[in-house]
């Protein structure tokens, strides 16, 4: 999203042109969380960690990677303690793991109010689901700090529970099996172009979100407002 700093390698790519509106009815809507419904800011993590590392903010920014432990954490193969110990090592943090976790959770800023209002209005018309590349620490933090947020969805599909991350086709295939809705009748909102492309390749209606206006426009085009 414009103006919202993100971890390296997660910036939206391409433009926000939508896939042509499907002739099929929209029977389910699938929302990404971070960048679509939740504001994220990686600089908040760096600000928390900076006093505890000799690297400094910019070197930590350059060092942080979506590496193998990160992917294992987000697919349920590495627990919180193991992942935060890894971060502490690579970022050269001299602090307790609780401080590492606190910084990691501060990435989650708050609800994007306009998009959440659209979700609230939409729920009465069509089933709404969430699909997110995330981890147990962030989900626990969301449940604690934003009570009721996850309860807005008919079901939440998280990468650490289903064992697959977007844009892997298996992530979307898992959701499609569970909700039992044909791909052309599912509308996805996501803020990363590779995820949109992967969903579209499977036949989903897929919209790249750069602002709440993209969500509103796509719902309006489909008569869902």
C-alpha positions, 0 to 999 in steps of 0.5 A, a space after each residue: 500500500 502506498 505510504 506504508 513501509 513493508 518488509 523487504 521483498 513484499 512491496 506490491 508489484 505491477 499495477 492494480 488493474 483487475 482481472 476482467 469481471 467474471 460472468 459467474 456470480 460471486 458466491 464467496 469473497 476471500 480477503 488477505 489480511 495484512 495490507 488489505 484489512 490490517 495496516 502494517 509497518 515494518 519500521 515499527 519492528 525495527 524501532 523496537 529492535 534498534 536499541 538492542 542491536 549493534 547493526 543499526 536500523 538500516 543494516 537490520 532492514 537490509 539483513 532481514 529476509 524472508 528466508 527458510 526459517 521465516 517460511 518454516 514459521 509461516 507453514 507451521 514447521 518452526 515454532 515461535 521460540 525457534 523463529 525468534 531465536 533465529 531473528 535474534 541471531 541474524 539481527 544480532 539482538 542482545 535481548 530476551 526473546 520476548 523483546 524480539 516477539 514484541 517488535 515482530 508483533 508491532 508490525 501490525 498497526 491496526 484495522 484499515 477502517 474503510 476496508 473493514 466497513 466494506 467487509 462488514 457490509 458484505 458479510 450480509 450478502 455473501 460468505 467472507 473468508 480470510 487467507 493469510 501468510 502468517 504465523 501463530 505469534 501474529 494471530 495470537 496478537 491480533 486476537 488480543 489487540 483487535 478483539 472481534 476482528 477475526 470473528 468477522 469471517 466465516 472462516 480464517 485460513 492461515 498458512 501456518 495451519 494449512 501448511 502452504 503459503 501464497 502464491 503456492 497453488 496448494 494454498 488456494 486449492 486447500 481453501 477451495 476444497 474447504 469452502 466448496 465453491 468453484 474458483 470462478 465464483 470466488 473473489 480474492 482481494 490481495 495486496 501482492 501481485 504474485 498472489 493475485 496472479 497465482 489465484 487468477 491462474 486457478 480461475 479465481 476472480 482476483 483483484 490487486 489492492 493498493 487502497 480501499 478504493 480498489 475493494 470498493 470498486 471491485 465490489 461495486 462492479 459485481 453488484 455486491 455493495 
